[in-house]
Each structure stands twice: as C-alpha cells, then as structure tokens.
Amino acid sequence: MSAPHGWLYWALLSAAFAALTAVFAKIGIRDVDSDLATLVRTVIIVFVLAAFVGLTGKWSDPRELPGRTLLFLTLSALATGASWVCYFRALQLGDASSVAPVDKLSVVLVAIFAVVFLGERPSLQSWCGIGMIAGGALVLSLKA
C-alpha cells in the first residue's frame, strides 16, 4: 500500500481484531464477572505489549515524555478502561451482535468530538457516512 493510505491496512486489521474481541469476550465471560474478565484481559494486554515493545527495540523511558503527552495518554487510558468495563458488562447482558453495533456509535462520537475539540471539518460525504453508521447501529441493535 502506498504511504498516504497505509493507515487503511492497519485500520482494517483493527476492525478484524475488534470483531474477534467481541466474539472471544462473549465466550470468555460466561460464568465470570465482567469486571474480573476485563482485569484479566488488561493484564494480558500489558504483558503482550511490554514484550512487543521490548522485542522490537521501541522501549524508551516514559518518564521522559512531555507532561502534556502523559496527561492525555492517562486520560485516554482512563477512557479506554471505562469503555472496556462498560463493553464487557454489555456483552455479559446482551447479544454480541447487538452490543457491538451500539459500541460502534463511537465512530459517530469521534466525528463529533473531532469537530468540537480538534477543529476537524468532515465533508458532506463524510457526514452522510457517519449518519449511515448511526442509523445502521440503531437498526442492528433493535430486536426484530
């Protein structure tokens, strides 16, 4: 893939792994508290990422990162943790095929937050797609 669209490869992989996350999590949280399951998952992620960063030679001292970077990474981590706790609770209570589309309303919220906080200006075509994602999530989450 050419450099301008190199992100697409990684975004598609992210989507595939996110889909597997829902399926594996739904199976994994049977007869287990969803908060405990989230903790176990998080600990595993920490170890896997630590090994990956170490083995690829990407380690550097996090204490040397600028304060603003640490602040926003901390806020991102807190939001991720809250998202995971809520997601696992929803998966425990509902069908993965209903929970996942509602979770993907995050795409709509990212667009709105990007406008408000980052000054991004999606095109009319982008807003149409964002609207379709919102509508699709709603349709998929409703029981027939």
C-alpha positions in Angstrom: 0.0 0.0 0.0 1.2 3.5 -0.7 2.1 5.7 2.2 -0.9 8.0 2.0 -3.3 5.0 2.5 -1.0 2.9 4.7 -3.4 3.6 7.6 -6.1 1.7 5.9 -4.3 -1.6 6.2 -3.9 -1.1 10.0 -7.5 0.2 10.4 -8.9 -2.9 8.7 -6.8 -5.2 10.9 -8.0 -3.2 13.9 -11.6 -3.8 12.8 -11.0 -7.5 12.3 -9.4 -7.8 15.8 -12.2 -5.8 17.3 -14.7 -8.2 15.8 -12.8 -11.1 17.3 -12.6 -9.3 20.6 -16.4 -9.3 20.8 -16.8 -13.0 19.9 -13.9 -14.2 22.2 -15.1 -12.0 25.1 -18.7 -13.2 24.8 -17.4 -16.8 25.1 -14.9 -15.9 27.8 -17.2 -14.1 30.2 -19.6 -17.0 30.6 -20.0 -17.6 34.3 -17.4 -15.0 35.1 -17.9 -11.4 36.5 -17.4 -9.0 33.6 -15.2 -6.7 35.7 -12.8 -9.5 36.6 -12.7 -10.6 33.0 -11.8 -7.0 32.0 -9.0 -7.0 34.5 -7.6 -10.4 33.3 -7.8 -9.1 29.7 -6.0 -5.9 30.6 -3.2 -7.7 32.5 -2.6 -10.0 29.5 -2.5 -6.9 27.2 0.1 -5.2 29.4 2.4 -8.3 29.2 1.9 -8.8 25.5 2.6 -5.1 24.7 5.6 -4.9 27.1 7.1 -7.9 25.3 6.3 -6.4 21.9 7.8 -3.0 22.7 10.9 -4.6 24.3 11.5 -7.2 21.5 11.1 -4.6 18.7 13.6 -2.2 20.4 10.9 0.6 20.8 11.4 1.0 24.6 12.3 4.4 26.0 11.8 5.8 29.4 8.2 7.0 29.7 9.3 9.5 32.4 11.0 11.5 29.7 7.7 12.1 27.8 6.4 15.6 28.0 3.8 16.3 30.7 1.1 17.1 28.2 1.7 13.8 26.5 1.4 11.9 29.8 -1.7 13.8 30.7 -3.5 12.9 27.5 -2.3 9.3 27.5 -3.6 9.0 31.0 -7.0 10.4 30.0 -7.0 8.1 27.0 -6.2 5.1 29.3 -8.9 6.0 31.7 -11.4 6.4 28.9 -10.3 3.0 27.4 -10.7 1.3 30.8 -14.1 2.7 31.3 -15.1 1.7 27.8 -13.8 -1.9 28.3 -15.7 -2.2 31.7 -18.9 -1.0 30.1 -18.4 -3.1 26.9 -17.8 -6.3 28.9 -20.8 -5.6 31.1 -23.0 -5.0 28.0 -21.6 -8.3 26.4 -22.5 -10.2 29.5 -26.1 -8.9 29.5 -26.7 -8.8 25.7 -26.0 -10.5 22.4 -22.7 -9.7 20.8 -24.5 -9.0 17.5 -26.4 -6.2 19.3 -23.8 -4.8 21.6 -21.0 -4.4 19.0 -23.0 -2.1 16.7 -24.0 0.1 19.5 -20.4 0.2 20.7 -19.5 1.4 17.2 -21.5 4.5 17.7 -18.1 5.6 19.0 -17.4 6.3 15.3 -20.2 8.9 15.3 -19.0 10.3 18.6 -15.4 10.5 17.4 -16.6 12.6 14.4 -18.5 15.0 16.6 -15.7 15.2 19.2 -13.1 15.8 16.4 -15.2 18.7 15.2 -15.6 20.2 18.7 -12.1 19.5 20.1 -9.8 19.1 17.2 -11.3 21.6 14.7 -11.7 18.9 12.0 -14.3 19.6 9.3 -15.7 16.4 7.7 -17.1 16.8 4.2 -20.8 16.4 3.4 -20.0 12.9 2.1 -18.3 12.0 5.4 -21.3 13.3 7.4 -23.6 11.1 5.2 -21.5 8.1 6.0 -21.4 9.0 9.7 -25.2 9.3 9.6 -25.5 5.9 8.0 -23.3 4.3 10.7 -25.5 5.8 13.3 -28.6 4.5 11.5 -27.1 1.1 11.0 -26.1 0.8 14.6 -29.6 1.6 15.6 -31.2 -0.9 13.2 -28.7 -3.6 14.2 -29.3 -3.1 17.9 -33.1 -3.4 17.7 -34.6 -6.9 18.0 -36.8 -8.0 15.1 
